Amino acid sequence: MDGNTLFHYTSTDGLFGVMLNKEIWFTDYQFLNDKGEFKKALHALTGRLRDSDYTTCSMMLEMLLHQIETQHSMCVCSFSGTSDSLTQWRFYGDDCRGSCIGFRSDVLKNNTSDSPSLTCSAHYFSGTLMLSETFKCSYDPLHNYIEETIFLFKELFDYLNAIDMQHQHEQQSVLEALAPHYKSSLFSLLKTLFAWKHHDFINEDESRAIALVPLNELSYRVNRNLITPYYKRTLEDVFSMESIKVIILGAKSDKRNSLAISSLTSQYGEQALLWEANARELSETRPETYEDVGQCARHKTQYN
């Protein structure tokens, strides 16, 4: 199996949704374990802008984010470059009862808002769904990361800083009035803020994708007694024979799940042979970490 793989830790329900319904879930960032990192990056950015004579820009950014969140839920789907992170198995893989799905790295590339036409981006932030492809997270010191962000988005910040805050009607309509170019830049800025992670989590080797979801398109599930908003992104239009490269069950997963997966794979035809081959390769190259259980692998820890 080549290195062009992103791993997604999820519950057994999540695995079932991917396999049976060809969908992947994006969770509202306010319900994530690391929900504070986006806000920390945002506050660091707006504070640095205020200290750099960009006070109007700082105020505009805070107002724009508020307007966005009145119409959208900002949802995140996380991936990793590694499939044997015990921390991620415990937090995201249902305490090692769930699974880790190895996706081809470009599985979310189609139908995104990352490279829009001007016509398409003109409708950004107007209650429409906006999707990104995957992007790597950064574990740089926050101060350095914010300085680089200010440099990269200087054109957007200069534009926002020149807006006359005295006109209240402009404040209410500035999000919709943004030129398509600046709307696209604002979406890229959101991705950049969501990409920052504290250095303590560098071993997670995380990549992310975001979705700005109209509130009426959200679904809800109960997760650890918490009602959690999320978005089901269909993968039907981007699925190909190699969209999923391998399925790994958690160390505490019910062993019968491997039998059920064998039944479910009948709809995937030859792709199931790829999963079987990759599972076997994992168990042969890293027998201390994985065991082969048919068309999927099983993670080995002290729980086995």
Solvent accessible surface area in square Angstrom, and as a share of the most:
residue,aa,sasa,rsa
1,M,60,0.27
2,D,91,0.47
3,G,81,0.78
4,N,78,0.40
5,T,11,0.06
6,L,23,0.11
7,F,16,0.07
8,H,20,0.09
9,Y,14,0.05
10,T,15,0.09
11,S,37,0.24
12,T,56,0.33
13,D,101,0.52
14,G,6,0.06
15,L,8,0.04
16,F,101,0.42
17,G,3,0.03
18,V,3,0.02
19,M,1,0.00
20,L,77,0.38
21,N,80,0.41
22,K,36,0.15
23,E,23,0.10
24,I,2,0.01
25,W,50,0.18
26,F,0,0.00
27,T,15,0.09
28,D,9,0.05
29,Y,6,0.02
30,Q,81,0.36
31,F,69,0.29
32,L,38,0.19
33,N,85,0.43
34,D,26,0.14
35,K,108,0.46
36,G,42,0.40
37,E,18,0.08
38,F,6,0.03
39,K,85,0.36
40,K,107,0.45
41,A,0,0.00
42,L,18,0.09
43,H,113,0.50
44,A,32,0.25
45,L,0,0.00
46,T,1,0.01
47,G,17,0.17
48,R,82,0.30
49,L,0,0.00
50,R,109,0.40
51,D,117,0.61
52,S,35,0.23
53,D,130,0.67
54,Y,43,0.16
55,T,64,0.37
56,T,34,0.20
57,C,0,0.00
58,S,0,0.00
59,M,91,0.41
60,M,0,0.00
61,L,1,0.00
62,E,76,0.34
63,M,34,0.15
64,L,0,0.00
65,L,8,0.04
66,H,122,0.55
67,Q,26,0.12
68,I,0,0.00
69,E,62,0.28
70,T,77,0.45
71,Q,62,0.27
72,H,3,0.01
73,S,6,0.04
74,M,3,0.01
75,C,0,0.00
76,V,4,0.02
77,C,2,0.01
78,S,35,0.23
79,F,3,0.01
80,S,0,0.00
81,G,36,0.34
82,T,34,0.20
83,S,8,0.05
84,D,44,0.23
85,S,19,0.12
86,L,60,0.30
87,T,64,0.37
88,Q,6,0.03
89,W,0,0.00
90,R,120,0.44
91,F,106,0.44
92,Y,70,0.27
93,G,0,0.00
94,D,57,0.29
95,D,40,0.21
96,C,0,0.00
97,R,117,0.43
98,G,1,0.01
99,S,0,0.00
100,C,0,0.00
101,I,0,0.00
102,G,0,0.00
103,F,0,0.00
104,R,60,0.22
105,S,32,0.21
106,D,63,0.33
107,V,2,0.01
108,L,1,0.01
109,K,117,0.50
110,N,78,0.40
111,N,105,0.54
112,T,31,0.18
113,S,10,0.06
114,D,37,0.19
115,S,103,0.67
116,P,37,0.23
117,S,66,0.43
118,L,129,0.64
119,T,104,0.61
120,C,64,0.38
121,S,2,0.01
122,A,41,0.31
123,H,109,0.49
124,Y,6,0.02
125,F,1,0.00
126,S,49,0.32
127,G,31,0.30
128,T,53,0.31
129,L,59,0.29
130,M,1,0.00
131,L,20,0.10
132,S,0,0.00
133,E,53,0.24
134,T,30,0.17
135,F,32,0.13
136,K,129,0.55
137,C,11,0.07
138,S,25,0.16
139,Y,24,0.09
140,D,67,0.35
141,P,86,0.54
142,L,33,0.16
143,H,122,0.54
144,N,85,0.43
145,Y,19,0.07
146,I,4,0.02
147,E,59,0.26
148,E,90,0.40
149,T,2,0.01
150,I,33,0.17
151,F,159,0.66
152,L,110,0.55
153,F,23,0.09
154,K,108,0.46
155,E,101,0.45
156,L,2,0.01
157,F,1,0.00
158,D,54,0.28
159,Y,74,0.28
160,L,0,0.00
161,N,46,0.23
162,A,86,0.67
163,I,24,0.12
164,D,62,0.32
165,M,34,0.15
166,Q,148,0.66
167,H,81,0.36
168,Q,115,0.51
169,H,126,0.56
170,E,62,0.28
171,Q,26,0.12
172,Q,133,0.59
173,S,51,0.33
174,V,10,0.06
175,L,3,0.01
176,E,114,0.51
177,A,74,0.57
178,L,5,0.03
179,A,45,0.35
180,P,41,0.26
181,H,94,0.42
182,Y,37,0.14
183,K,4,0.02
184,S,28,0.18
185,S,23,0.15
186,L,0,0.00
187,F,2,0.01
188,S,44,0.29
189,L,1,0.01
190,L,0,0.00
191,K,37,0.16
192,T,25,0.15
193,L,1,0.00
194,F,2,0.01
195,A,8,0.06
196,W,7,0.03
197,K,2,0.01
198,H,72,0.32
199,H,110,0.49
200,D,111,0.57
201,F,80,0.33
202,I,80,0.40
203,N,130,0.67
204,E,8,0.04
205,D,54,0.28
206,E,8,0.03
207,S,3,0.02
208,R,7,0.03
209,A,0,0.00
210,I,1,0.00
211,A,0,0.00
212,L,0,0.00
213,V,0,0.00
214,P,9,0.05
215,L,89,0.44
216,N,138,0.71
217,E,83,0.37
218,L,25,0.12
219,S,32,0.21
220,Y,131,0.50
221,R,64,0.23
222,V,111,0.64
223,N,65,0.33
224,R,155,0.57
225,N,153,0.79
226,L,86,0.43
227,I,119,0.60
228,T,2,0.01
229,P,15,0.10
230,Y,12,0.05
231,Y,25,0.09
232,K,85,0.36
233,R,8,0.03
234,T,76,0.44
235,L,0,0.00
236,E,113,0.51
237,D,81,0.42
238,V,13,0.08
239,F,35,0.15
240,S,50,0.32
241,M,102,0.46
242,E,91,0.41
243,S,0,0.00
244,I,0,0.00
245,K,16,0.07
246,V,0,0.00
247,I,0,0.00
248,I,0,0.00
249,L,2,0.01
250,G,0,0.00
251,A,2,0.02
252,K,63,0.27
253,S,4,0.02
254,D,65,0.34
255,K,144,0.61
256,R,171,0.62
257,N,34,0.18
258,S,15,0.10
259,L,126,0.63
260,A,52,0.41
261,I,5,0.02
262,S,51,0.33
263,S,81,0.52
264,L,40,0.20
265,T,4,0.02
266,S,95,0.62
267,Q,88,0.39
268,Y,14,0.05
269,G,48,0.47
270,E,130,0.58
271,Q,6,0.03
272,A,6,0.05
273,L,113,0.56
274,L,53,0.27
275,W,0,0.00
276,E,51,0.23
277,A,44,0.34
278,N,9,0.05
279,A,0,0.00
280,R,99,0.36
281,E,64,0.29
282,L,19,0.10
283,S,16,0.11
284,E,119,0.53
285,T,91,0.53
286,R,90,0.33
287,P,76,0.48
288,E,119,0.53
289,T,15,0.09
290,Y,2,0.01
291,E,60,0.27
292,D,60,0.31
293,V,43,0.25
294,G,39,0.37
295,Q,34,0.15
296,C,0,0.00
297,A,0,0.00
298,R,13,0.05
299,H,6,0.03
300,K,73,0.31
301,T,30,0.18
302,Q,137,0.61
303,Y,75,0.29
304,N,89,0.45
